[in-house]
Amino acid sequence: MQIKFDDIIVPTEKLDQVVAQNLYDIKRKYKKRKQWNYLIRGMAAAAIALAITGVFAANPALAAKLPLIGHIFEKVQDDQMYPGKFDEVAEPVSVGNVSESEGITMTLSEIYSDSRSMYVSAMIESEEPFPDQVKESNIIEGDEIGYHMYLSIEQEFDFMTPPETYEAFEWPGEEYEWTSLDLKGEYVDEHTFVGAMRISYNEYPVAGYDVPDTFRWKLKVNGMENMYYSKAGTWEFETDVSVDRTGVKVIDVNQSAPNGDVIQSVTMTPYEVAIDYSYDESKVKPEYEKYDLLQSVMLDADGKLIVDKVGVFSPERYHLSEITIYYFEAPSDEVYTEIQEKLYDETLKDQLRNYLEEISVHKIVISLE
């Protein structure tokens, strides 16, 4: 449940006794007015600190939760799909950030937005303890390692205006379904989950609008769940968002592959790298009319395989003075599977560039400096 400082019980009777005894002793020992003023303030503060320390010692879970709001990124930022030092750039969410429903209090803690995405940290506090099984839900391979709480949501951005006509299933029609948000983080205790989530501006329907430097954002959470937990309710939030455009770099590329695949540009932020793809039928070369005949992979400047999701990846752990995109033929499932096994074979990682140079029919080298 949400922590309220007004609810912290301070033992006032004992505190008064401690303060009175210390003031009496000090007055006897120090006669000068200046000394008296300084010492009375110091001893009173010390007595109060001791009293509150006693409260926290008796309730360590309470003490552990107090510094969380405003500092959640610091705990969970390294475990995100797009990690980074968000704690150094994020702003606290102090207005419209707390909502309670069905015995669950959700608090938005910090927020950061660049030109591609918005990152938000949050805390979920349950009056009832979370099931024991939830702490087993991180036994998943790859990027999904970690604890997840998936939020069923609706959103509003004040810069988005409804189109003149639209189908019922399209935003902002009532039947439109937003993609769930993945709040990824950790359990502080059996009642408390903290995590961070990413809202992309490059997904429909937001991608159809230019994101301004500042805007009003509304979030409505209709439910939360993971493998062992599900809770329906209504949690609503509203806050202003400022977009940080510093550190963003766009590199024009405009190079094409034999199958008409065009790399238009690369956009780099401190937390994401995105390849902007398009297709140009006039660039298709003979024998490559079948678009899926060619497959592609990316290597960084050190020859390390870049793992991306639809052309977007974190710059963490990569040397990005340049990237190379290799295109190779995969005429059958058997050939494709064989190549994929070699790409992810740890024993072959030092020879990966040489291998791709041998099997590829085309490559695009992009300098990012």
C-alpha positions as CSV (number, residue, x, y, z in Angstrom):
1,M,0.0,0.0,0.0
2,Q,1.1,3.6,-0.5
3,I,3.3,5.1,2.2
4,K,2.2,8.3,3.9
5,F,4.5,10.2,6.1
6,D,1.5,11.4,8.2
7,D,0.9,7.7,9.1
8,I,4.4,7.2,10.6
9,I,3.9,6.9,14.4
10,V,6.6,8.7,16.3
11,P,6.8,7.8,20.1
12,T,6.1,11.4,21.3
13,E,6.1,10.7,25.0
14,K,9.5,9.0,24.9
15,L,10.7,11.7,22.5
16,D,9.6,14.5,24.9
17,Q,11.4,12.8,27.8
18,V,14.7,12.4,25.8
19,V,14.6,16.1,24.6
20,A,13.8,17.4,28.1
21,Q,16.6,15.5,29.8
22,N,19.1,16.6,27.2
23,L,18.1,20.2,27.4
24,Y,18.4,20.2,31.2
25,D,21.9,18.7,31.1
26,I,23.0,21.1,28.4
27,K,21.7,24.2,30.2
28,R,23.6,23.2,33.3
29,K,26.9,22.8,31.4
30,Y,26.7,25.7,29.0
31,K,26.1,29.2,30.3
32,K,26.7,31.3,27.2
33,R,23.7,32.2,25.1
34,K,25.3,31.4,21.8
35,Q,26.4,28.0,22.9
36,W,22.9,27.4,24.3
37,N,21.2,28.3,21.0
38,Y,23.5,26.1,18.9
39,L,23.3,23.1,21.2
40,I,19.6,23.2,21.8
41,R,19.0,22.9,18.0
42,G,21.6,20.1,17.6
43,M,20.3,18.0,20.5
44,A,16.7,18.3,19.5
45,A,17.4,17.3,16.0
46,A,19.5,14.3,17.2
47,A,16.7,13.2,19.5
48,I,14.1,13.3,16.7
49,A,16.5,11.4,14.4
50,L,17.0,8.7,17.1
51,A,13.3,8.4,17.6
52,I,12.5,8.0,13.8
53,T,15.4,5.6,13.4
54,G,13.8,3.5,16.1
55,V,10.6,3.4,14.1
56,F,12.5,2.3,10.9
57,A,14.5,-0.3,12.9
58,A,11.2,-1.8,14.0
59,N,9.8,-1.7,10.5
60,P,12.7,-2.3,7.9
61,A,10.2,-2.8,5.0
62,L,8.9,0.8,5.6
63,A,12.4,2.2,5.6
64,A,13.3,0.3,2.4
65,K,10.3,1.8,0.5
66,L,10.7,5.5,1.5
67,P,13.5,6.3,-0.9
68,L,12.0,4.4,-3.8
69,I,9.8,7.1,-5.4
70,G,12.1,9.2,-7.5
71,H,14.8,6.6,-7.5
72,I,13.3,3.6,-9.2
73,F,15.3,4.0,-12.5
74,E,18.5,3.6,-10.4
75,K,17.3,0.1,-9.4
76,V,15.9,-1.3,-12.7
77,Q,17.5,0.7,-15.6
78,D,20.3,-1.8,-16.3
79,D,17.9,-4.7,-16.8
80,Q,15.8,-3.0,-19.5
81,M,15.7,-4.0,-23.2
82,Y,17.0,-0.5,-23.8
83,P,19.2,0.2,-20.8
84,G,20.9,3.5,-19.8
85,K,21.5,6.0,-17.1
86,F,17.9,7.3,-17.0
87,D,18.4,8.2,-13.3
88,E,20.7,11.0,-14.4
89,V,18.3,12.6,-16.9
90,A,14.7,11.6,-15.8
91,E,12.4,14.1,-14.1
92,P,10.2,13.1,-11.1
93,V,6.5,12.8,-11.7
94,S,5.0,14.8,-8.9
95,V,1.5,15.6,-10.2
96,G,-1.2,13.1,-11.3
97,N,1.1,10.2,-10.5
98,V,-0.8,8.2,-7.9
99,S,-3.9,6.1,-8.5
100,E,-5.6,3.4,-6.4
101,S,-8.0,0.7,-7.5
102,E,-9.0,-2.7,-6.2
103,G,-6.5,-2.7,-3.3
104,I,-3.6,-1.8,-5.7
105,T,-1.8,1.6,-5.6
106,M,0.2,2.4,-8.7
107,T,2.7,5.3,-8.6
108,L,4.5,6.8,-11.6
109,S,8.0,7.7,-10.3
110,E,10.2,9.3,-13.0
111,I,9.8,10.1,-16.7
112,Y,12.2,10.7,-19.5
113,S,11.5,11.4,-23.2
114,D,13.7,11.7,-26.2
115,S,12.6,12.1,-29.8
116,R,11.9,8.4,-30.2
117,S,10.4,7.1,-27.0
118,M,9.2,7.8,-23.5
119,Y,10.6,5.9,-20.5
120,V,8.6,5.8,-17.3
121,S,9.4,4.1,-13.9
122,A,6.6,3.0,-11.6
123,M,5.8,1.2,-8.4
124,I,2.9,-1.2,-7.8
125,E,1.8,-1.7,-4.2
126,S,-0.7,-4.4,-3.3
127,E,-2.6,-4.7,-0.1
128,E,-2.6,-8.5,-0.6
129,P,0.8,-10.2,-1.1
130,F,1.8,-11.2,-4.6
131,P,1.6,-14.9,-5.2
132,D,4.8,-16.8,-4.4
133,Q,5.0,-18.1,-8.0
134,V,5.6,-14.7,-9.4
135,K,9.3,-14.8,-8.4
136,E,9.7,-17.8,-10.6
137,S,8.5,-16.0,-13.6
138,N,11.9,-14.7,-14.6
139,I,13.1,-18.2,-15.8
140,I,12.9,-17.2,-19.4
141,E,15.6,-17.1,-22.0
142,G,17.1,-14.1,-23.8
143,D,15.8,-10.5,-23.5
144,E,12.8,-11.7,-21.4
145,I,15.0,-12.5,-18.4
146,G,13.6,-10.6,-15.4
147,Y,10.3,-9.9,-13.8
148,H,7.5,-8.5,-15.9
149,M,4.1,-6.9,-15.2
150,Y,2.1,-6.4,-18.4
151,L,-0.3,-3.4,-18.4
152,S,-3.4,-3.3,-20.4
153,I,-3.7,0.4,-21.3
154,E,-5.3,3.3,-23.1
155,Q,-3.4,6.5,-23.9
156,E,-4.1,10.1,-24.9
157,F,-1.5,12.5,-26.4
158,D,-2.8,16.1,-26.7
159,F,-1.0,16.6,-30.0
160,M,-3.0,13.7,-31.6
161,T,-6.3,14.8,-33.3
162,P,-8.8,12.3,-34.6
163,P,-8.9,11.8,-38.3
164,E,-12.0,12.9,-40.2
165,T,-13.2,9.3,-40.8
166,Y,-12.0,6.1,-39.3
167,E,-13.2,2.5,-38.7
168,A,-14.5,1.4,-35.3
169,F,-11.4,-0.7,-34.6
170,E,-9.0,2.2,-35.4
171,W,-7.8,4.7,-32.9
172,P,-9.5,6.6,-31.4
173,G,-12.4,4.3,-32.0
174,E,-13.8,2.5,-29.0
175,E,-12.7,-0.9,-30.3
176,Y,-9.0,0.1,-30.8
177,E,-6.6,-1.8,-28.6
178,W,-3.3,-0.3,-27.6
179,T,-0.3,-2.6,-27.3
180,S,0.3,-3.6,-23.7
181,L,3.1,-2.0,-21.8
182,D,5.9,-4.2,-20.3
183,L,6.8,-2.9,-16.8
184,K,10.0,-4.8,-16.3
185,G,11.8,-4.7,-12.9
186,E,11.9,-6.5,-9.5
187,Y,9.9,-7.3,-6.4
188,V,11.0,-5.2,-3.4
189,D,9.0,-7.4,-1.1
190,E,5.8,-9.5,-1.3
191,H,3.6,-6.4,-1.6
192,T,5.7,-4.2,-3.8
193,F,6.9,-4.3,-7.5
194,V,9.0,-1.6,-9.2
195,G,9.9,-1.4,-12.8
196,A,10.2,0.7,-16.0
197,M,8.3,0.8,-19.2
198,R,8.9,2.2,-22.7
199,I,6.3,4.0,-24.9
200,S,7.5,4.2,-28.5
201,Y,6.5,7.2,-30.7
202,N,7.3,5.1,-33.8
203,E,4.3,2.7,-33.4
204,Y,0.8,3.3,-34.7
205,P,-1.1,5.5,-34.1
206,V,1.5,7.9,-32.5
207,A,3.9,7.4,-35.5
208,G,1.5,9.4,-37.7
209,Y,2.1,12.6,-35.7
210,D,5.1,14.9,-35.1
211,V,5.9,14.9,-31.4
212,P,6.3,18.4,-30.0
213,D,8.8,19.6,-27.5
214,T,6.2,19.5,-24.7
215,F,2.8,17.7,-24.5
216,R,0.1,16.5,-22.2
217,W,0.0,12.7,-21.7
218,K,-2.8,10.6,-20.2
219,L,-2.5,7.0,-19.2
220,K,-5.3,4.7,-18.2
221,V,-4.4,1.2,-16.9
222,N,-7.2,-1.3,-17.1
223,G,-5.4,-4.3,-15.9
224,M,-2.1,-5.9,-15.0
225,E,-0.9,-9.4,-15.3
226,N,2.0,-11.8,-15.6
227,M,2.4,-15.5,-15.7
228,Y,1.0,-16.1,-12.2
229,Y,-1.0,-12.9,-11.5
230,S,-3.9,-11.0,-13.0
231,K,-5.7,-7.9,-11.6
232,A,-8.4,-5.8,-13.3
233,G,-9.1,-2.2,-12.2
234,T,-8.8,1.4,-13.3
235,W,-5.6,3.4,-12.7
236,E,-5.5,6.8,-14.3
237,F,-2.6,9.3,-14.7
238,E,-2.1,12.6,-16.4
239,T,1.2,14.6,-16.6
240,D,3.2,17.0,-18.8
241,V,6.1,15.6,-20.8
242,S,9.2,17.4,-22.1
243,V,11.1,16.0,-25.0
244,D,14.9,16.0,-24.8
245,R,16.4,16.3,-28.3
246,T,20.0,16.6,-27.2
247,G,22.3,13.8,-28.2
248,V,20.1,12.8,-31.2
249,K,22.0,12.2,-34.4
250,V,20.5,11.2,-37.8
251,I,22.8,9.8,-40.4
252,D,21.6,9.8,-44.0
253,V,22.4,6.6,-45.9
254,N,20.2,6.1,-48.9
255,Q,21.8,2.8,-50.1
256,S,19.9,-0.2,-51.4
257,A,20.3,-3.9,-51.6
258,P,19.7,-6.1,-54.7
259,N,16.2,-7.0,-53.5
260,G,15.0,-3.4,-53.3
261,D,15.6,-3.1,-49.6
262,V,16.7,0.6,-48.9
263,I,18.5,1.9,-45.9
264,Q,17.3,5.5,-45.7
265,S,18.9,6.6,-42.5
266,V,20.1,5.7,-39.0
267,T,18.8,7.6,-36.0
268,M,20.9,7.5,-32.8
269,T,19.8,8.6,-29.3
270,P,21.7,7.9,-26.1
271,Y,19.5,4.9,-25.6
272,E,18.4,3.6,-29.0
273,V,19.7,3.1,-32.5
274,A,17.0,2.8,-35.2
275,I,17.5,1.8,-38.9
276,D,15.0,3.5,-41.2
277,Y,14.1,1.0,-43.9
278,S,12.0,1.4,-47.1
279,Y,11.5,-0.5,-50.3
280,D,12.1,0.7,-53.9
281,E,11.0,-1.7,-56.6
282,S,13.1,0.1,-59.2
283,K,16.2,-1.0,-57.2
284,V,15.4,-4.8,-57.5
285,K,18.1,-6.6,-59.5
286,P,17.4,-9.7,-61.8
287,E,17.1,-13.0,-59.8
288,Y,16.1,-11.1,-56.6
289,E,12.5,-10.4,-57.5
290,K,11.4,-12.7,-54.6
291,Y,11.8,-10.3,-51.7
292,D,12.5,-12.8,-49.0
293,L,15.2,-14.6,-50.9
294,L,17.8,-12.3,-49.2
295,Q,18.2,-12.1,-45.5
296,S,20.4,-9.6,-43.6
297,V,22.4,-9.2,-40.4
298,M,24.3,-6.4,-38.8
299,L,27.8,-6.3,-37.3
300,D,29.3,-3.5,-35.2
301,A,32.8,-2.1,-35.8
302,D,34.4,-5.0,-33.9
303,G,32.5,-7.6,-35.9
304,K,30.0,-8.3,-33.1
305,L,26.6,-9.5,-34.1
306,I,24.0,-6.8,-33.4
307,V,20.7,-8.2,-32.1
308,D,17.9,-5.9,-33.1
309,K,14.1,-5.9,-33.0
310,V,12.7,-4.7,-36.3
311,G,15.8,-2.5,-36.9
312,V,15.9,-1.0,-33.4
313,F,18.6,-1.9,-30.8
314,S,20.4,-0.6,-27.7
315,P,23.8,1.0,-28.3
316,E,25.0,-0.7,-25.0
317,R,27.8,-3.2,-25.5
318,Y,28.4,-2.3,-29.2
319,H,31.2,-0.4,-30.8
320,L,29.3,1.9,-33.1
321,S,31.8,3.9,-35.0
322,E,30.3,2.0,-37.9
323,I,27.9,-0.8,-38.7
324,T,27.9,-3.2,-41.6
325,I,24.7,-4.8,-43.0
326,Y,25.4,-8.1,-44.8
327,Y,22.8,-9.6,-47.3
328,F,23.0,-13.3,-47.9
329,E,20.8,-15.8,-49.9
330,A,18.6,-18.1,-48.0
331,P,16.7,-20.1,-50.7
332,S,15.4,-22.7,-48.2
333,D,14.6,-23.2,-44.6
334,E,17.4,-25.6,-44.2
335,V,20.0,-23.1,-45.5
336,Y,18.6,-20.3,-43.4
337,T,18.7,-22.5,-40.2
338,E,22.3,-23.5,-40.9
339,I,23.4,-19.9,-41.3
340,Q,21.5,-18.8,-38.1
341,E,23.2,-21.6,-36.1
342,K,26.6,-20.3,-37.2
343,L,25.7,-16.7,-36.5
344,Y,25.0,-17.5,-32.9
345,D,27.7,-20.0,-32.3
346,E,30.0,-18.5,-29.6
347,T,32.9,-20.5,-30.8
348,L,32.7,-18.8,-34.2
349,K,32.2,-15.2,-33.1
350,D,35.8,-14.1,-33.9
351,Q,35.4,-15.5,-37.4
352,L,31.9,-14.1,-38.0
353,R,32.9,-11.2,-40.3
354,N,35.0,-13.5,-42.5
355,Y,32.2,-16.0,-42.7
356,L,29.7,-13.3,-43.8
357,E,32.1,-11.9,-46.3
358,E,32.2,-15.3,-47.9
359,I,28.5,-16.0,-48.1
360,S,27.1,-12.5,-48.7
361,V,26.1,-11.1,-52.1
362,H,26.0,-7.5,-50.9
363,K,26.9,-5.3,-47.9
364,I,26.2,-1.8,-46.8
365,V,28.8,-0.1,-44.6
366,I,27.5,2.9,-42.6
367,S,29.9,5.3,-40.8
368,L,28.3,6.6,-37.6
369,E,31.0,9.1,-36.6
